[in-house]
Amino acid sequence: MHIINANLLYQAQGTLKFILNDHGIYFFPATQQHRDSKTHGMSYEDDYRGNAVAGLVLPDRVEIRFHQAFPDERIRAIWRSGLASPELAKATLG
């Protein structure tokens, strides 16, 4: 699994955005729109057209948006895989 821009978790204060799918997790500043952030086979598009789900890292929790192509259990499995990666080992994410 590719974890892209994990360093933002350790540098930024406040909210970050991310997109994720089976290929990885891509973190980016909250000033960017999810639909404008594409990388390494990951793309969030309006109206469920992309192959990734959108999410937010908030100071006290992580929120992952609904996507009709990603059942809850699939999201949980992808998220657990990401949390097990060395890049996120020191991050305090739920």
C-alpha positions in Angstrom: 0.0 0.0 0.0 1.3 3.4 -0.9 1.1 6.1 1.7 1.7 9.5 0.2 2.5 12.7 2.1 2.3 11.0 5.5 4.7 13.7 6.7 1.8 16.1 6.7 0.3 14.3 9.6 3.4 15.1 11.7 3.8 18.7 10.5 0.3 20.0 10.1 -2.0 21.2 12.9 -5.7 21.1 12.3 -7.5 19.4 9.5 -6.0 17.4 6.6 -7.8 15.7 3.7 -7.1 12.4 2.1 -8.3 10.0 -0.5 -7.9 6.3 -0.2 -8.5 3.1 -2.1 -6.9 -0.4 -2.3 -3.7 1.1 -3.8 -3.0 3.6 -1.0 -3.8 6.7 1.0 -2.9 10.2 -0.3 -2.9 13.0 2.3 -3.0 16.6 1.3 -3.8 20.1 2.8 -7.3 20.9 3.7 -7.2 23.9 1.3 -7.3 21.5 -1.7 -10.5 19.9 -3.0 -10.8 16.1 -2.9 -11.8 16.1 -6.6 -8.7 18.0 -7.6 -6.2 15.7 -5.8 -5.3 12.7 -7.9 -2.2 10.5 -7.8 -0.9 6.9 -8.3 -4.2 5.4 -9.5 -6.3 7.2 -7.0 -9.0 9.7 -8.0 -12.0 11.0 -6.1 -14.7 12.3 -8.4 -18.1 13.8 -7.6 -21.2 11.5 -8.0 -19.2 8.4 -7.1 -17.3 8.3 -10.4 -13.8 8.0 -8.9 -12.0 4.9 -7.6 -11.3 6.4 -4.2 -13.1 7.6 -1.1 -12.7 11.0 0.5 -11.8 11.6 4.1 -10.8 14.1 6.7 -8.2 14.0 9.5 -9.5 16.2 12.3 -7.8 16.9 15.6 -9.9 14.3 17.5 -11.1 11.9 14.8 -11.0 10.6 11.2 -14.0 10.9 8.9 -14.4 8.8 5.8 -17.2 9.7 3.4 -19.7 7.2 2.0 -18.9 5.9 -1.5 -21.3 3.4 -3.1 -18.5 1.3 -4.5 -16.9 0.8 -1.1 -18.8 -1.2 1.5 -18.0 -0.4 5.2 -16.0 -3.6 5.6 -13.8 -2.8 2.6 -13.2 0.7 4.0 -12.2 -0.8 7.4 -9.8 -3.3 5.7 -8.2 -0.6 3.7 -7.9 1.7 6.7 -6.4 -1.1 8.9 -3.9 -1.8 6.1 -2.8 1.8 6.0 -2.5 2.1 9.8 -0.2 -1.0 9.8 2.2 0.7 7.4 5.5 2.0 8.7 4.7 5.5 7.4 1.7 5.8 9.8 3.2 3.9 12.7 3.6 7.1 14.8 0.4 8.7 13.7 -2.5 8.9 16.2 -5.3 8.0 13.9 -8.5 6.2 14.7 
